[in-house]
């Protein structure tokens, strides 16, 4: 039996009709919003209510899971040195419950996890959520800003290139280099809370 597929997509600054057309191209029947704050001043067509209504008109279901799968936690134990720790988030009960819900839904729906960033390598959907899904046996594909899909494995190859870790190394096998590349990218994009950072800096 084939494993379920889950897409990820960033709405970026495209118009709502183009976004819906893109989803339909890949038979997406449900969108899971993983933004911590489901609003956008620069792309108001993707505010929570507007997006939900537009998707509904096209027969696409909408669920907000930013509280479970977003990365702007207010829980102090989810931070390290003032910055969100993806490892701590992934271990949290909220994240695990959200992940389980997504996996169960993927057996019945053509799911796409949606955030705002057009490039998946600049978003937690590929650095945090996708690795957890693939570890659970789910095949993840990322829809790029161009509209083209890439597998998570293909995306990780690009990540290795960008982080200058693509060259095979006798002492650092592939899985070690992937882990290092993911950690480097997390440090670059993980949310830094000014209050948490400030309290850490004064300690």
Phi and psi in degrees as a GROMACS rama.xvg file:
@    title "Ramachandran Plot"
@    xaxis  label "Phi"
@    yaxis  label "Psi"
@TYPE xy
-68.6977  145.482  UNK-2
-74.1984  153.135  UNK-3
-62.8447  154.342  UNK-4
-109.965  141.081  UNK-5
-130.658  132.175  UNK-6
-93.1675  157.19  UNK-7
-123.726  151.89  UNK-8
-154.622  146.914  UNK-9
-110.228  133.529  UNK-10
-72.589  -26.9511  UNK-11
52.0428  -140.651  UNK-12
-111.457  17.9786  UNK-13
-71.6399  163.96  UNK-14
-79.2787  160.762  UNK-15
-62.0022  -38.6156  UNK-16
-64.2768  -41.3729  UNK-17
-64.6817  -37.6927  UNK-18
-64.3652  -44.9775  UNK-19
-63.997  -40.2767  UNK-20
-61.0876  -39.8498  UNK-21
-63.5543  -44.1021  UNK-22
-62.342  -42.7096  UNK-23
-64.112  -32.0534  UNK-24
-59.2187  -30.5172  UNK-25
-109.075  21.5342  UNK-26
55.8583  36.5191  UNK-27
-76.3463  126.548  UNK-28
-111.374  -6.83849  UNK-29
-153.583  137.162  UNK-30
-110.98  131.676  UNK-31
-109.45  113.31  UNK-32
-83.09  114.891  UNK-33
-106.885  17.3358  UNK-34
-74.0302  139.09  UNK-35
-66.3741  -38.626  UNK-36
-122.576  104.011  UNK-37
-80.1052  57.3407  UNK-38
-144.808  158.215  UNK-39
-149.016  117.994  UNK-40
-74.1569  -29.6791  UNK-41
-90.173  -13.4839  UNK-42
-141.164  70.2123  UNK-43
-61.5099  -18.1291  UNK-44
-64.6079  -13.6327  UNK-45
-108.705  15.666  UNK-46
-62.3594  151.52  UNK-47
-50.5298  -54.1638  UNK-48
-65.8964  -43.5478  UNK-49
-62.1337  -44.347  UNK-50
-65.4938  -46.0503  UNK-51
-57.7732  -43.9311  UNK-52
-66.9763  -39.9906  UNK-53
-67.5411  -40.35  UNK-54
-65.0966  -41.1312  UNK-55
-59.3031  -38.1394  UNK-56
-62.3109  -25.6885  UNK-57
-100.806  9.93133  UNK-58
75.6368  22.2402  UNK-59
-107.722  126.491  UNK-60
-78.1461  157.358  UNK-61
-134.34  136.376  UNK-62
-138.441  134.442  UNK-63
-95.3805  123.152  UNK-64
-131.498  31.1358  UNK-65
-65.4779  -27.041  UNK-66
-71.9874  -31.7055  UNK-67
-90.8897  -39.2458  UNK-68
-117.338  4.47968  UNK-69
-80.8639  177.256  UNK-70
-122.954  15.4645  UNK-71
-106.749  55.3645  UNK-72
-65.4069  150.929  UNK-73
-108.961  9.53973  UNK-74
-83.8975  117.587  UNK-75
-54.4058  -34.4573  UNK-76
-71.2388  -9.62471  UNK-77
-87.6817  0.372322  UNK-78
-108.012  151.727  UNK-79
-139.856  120.189  UNK-80
54.6854  40.5352  UNK-81
79.5517  1.10112  UNK-82
-120.619  143.707  UNK-83
-58.1378  134.249  UNK-84
-101.263  116.425  UNK-85
-63.3045  -34.3073  UNK-86
-62.9257  -44.3004  UNK-87
-66.3471  -39.7536  UNK-88
-60.8603  -46.2757  UNK-89
-62.4905  -27.908  UNK-90
-85.776  -10.2836  UNK-91
-73.0733  152.098  UNK-92
-62.3396  -37.6874  UNK-93
-62.1124  -46.2593  UNK-94
-64.1971  -46.0322  UNK-95
-63.1536  -38.3738  UNK-96
-66.374  -42.4188  UNK-97
-62.8717  -42.353  UNK-98
-61.6917  -43.0494  UNK-99
-62.6722  -40.2402  UNK-100
-62.9197  -42.5222  UNK-101
-63.7384  -43.7185  UNK-102
-63.0538  -42.9432  UNK-103
-63.6236  -42.7914  UNK-104
-65.6878  -30.2837  UNK-105
-67.0078  -17.2232  UNK-106
-76.4102  -17.8845  UNK-107
-115.341  -22.3171  UNK-108
-126.028  153.79  UNK-109
-84.4813  99.4629  UNK-110
-93.7745  143.931  UNK-111
-131.031  125.082  UNK-112
-84.368  124.989  UNK-113
-115.263  134.069  UNK-114
-131.487  -168.61  UNK-115
-94.0055  -32.7546  UNK-116
-69.8254  127.683  UNK-117
-66.0784  -38.5071  UNK-118
-90.3942  115.684  UNK-119
-60.2683  -24.9834  UNK-120
-76.3303  -4.65346  UNK-121
-108.775  18.9615  UNK-122
-137.377  147.461  UNK-123
-66.3186  -14.8032  UNK-124
-63.9214  -28.2965  UNK-125
-98.7232  -25.539  UNK-126
-91.8342  -27.9081  UNK-127
-112.447  -56.2552  UNK-128
-75.8291  -47.3943  UNK-129
-59.2249  -44.634  UNK-130
-59.2248  -37.4076  UNK-131
-67.6588  -38.6997  UNK-132
-66.5694  -44.5713  UNK-133
-64.8641  -35.5235  UNK-134
-63.4605  -28.7017  UNK-135
-86.8161  3.90405  UNK-136
94.1368  12.5323  UNK-137
-95.8315  135.358  UNK-138
-85.3305  122.005  UNK-139
-106.979  132.989  UNK-140
-125.9  138.307  UNK-141
-106.249  128.335  UNK-142
-89.6435  117.493  UNK-143
-78.0083  168.548  UNK-144
-58.6678  -30.4111  UNK-145
-71.9512  -14.1387  UNK-146
97.6287  -7.92182  UNK-147
-83.4062  144.523  UNK-148
-94.6471  146.862  UNK-149
-133.324  146.744  UNK-150
-72.8494  162.559  UNK-151
-63.948  -35.7612  UNK-152
-62.1179  -41.2871  UNK-153
-66.1329  -38.2882  UNK-154
-64.5894  -38.5877  UNK-155
-65.632  -31.4583  UNK-156
-63.8214  -40.8193  UNK-157
-66.3385  -37.5969  UNK-158
-60.9491  -43.423  UNK-159
-59.4656  -41.8446  UNK-160
-62.7979  -47.3717  UNK-161
-66.0666  -32.8231  UNK-162
-92.6066  8.64466  UNK-163
56.7993  44.7235  UNK-164
-126.481  18.337  UNK-165
-77.3416  -26.4677  UNK-166
-66.6675  124.884  UNK-167
-56.0027  143.19  UNK-168
-135.816  127.516  UNK-169
-57.7677  -35.1462  UNK-170
-99.431  -4.26265  UNK-171
-131.647  89.2382  UNK-172
-62.4306  172.399  UNK-173
-54.5736  -47.8943  UNK-174
-64.4351  -31.9079  UNK-175
-70.0055  -40.9575  UNK-176
-67.8849  -36.753  UNK-177
-62.6951  -45.8288  UNK-178
-60.7927  -41.7971  UNK-179
-66.1582  -39.7579  UNK-180
-66.348  -41.9361  UNK-181
-62.5417  -40.1941  UNK-182
-65.25  -40.5069  UNK-183
-64.7852  -42.7045  UNK-184
-69.3921  -36.2186  UNK-185
-59.169  -44.651  UNK-186
-61.0583  -30.6988  UNK-187
-76.9028  -31.7961  UNK-188
-115.375  -14.6338  UNK-189
-62.512  140.304  UNK-190
-66.4194  134.088  UNK-191
-111.78  114.871  UNK-192
-80.981  122.383  UNK-193
-58.7956  -36.2947  UNK-194
-70.2778  -46.7497  UNK-195
-62.0907  -42.9573  UNK-196
-64.0645  -41.001  UNK-197
-65.2637  -41.0284  UNK-198
-67.489  -35.5839  UNK-199
-66.6607  -41.346  UNK-200
-65.3725  -25.8965  UNK-201
-90.69  -3.5861  UNK-202
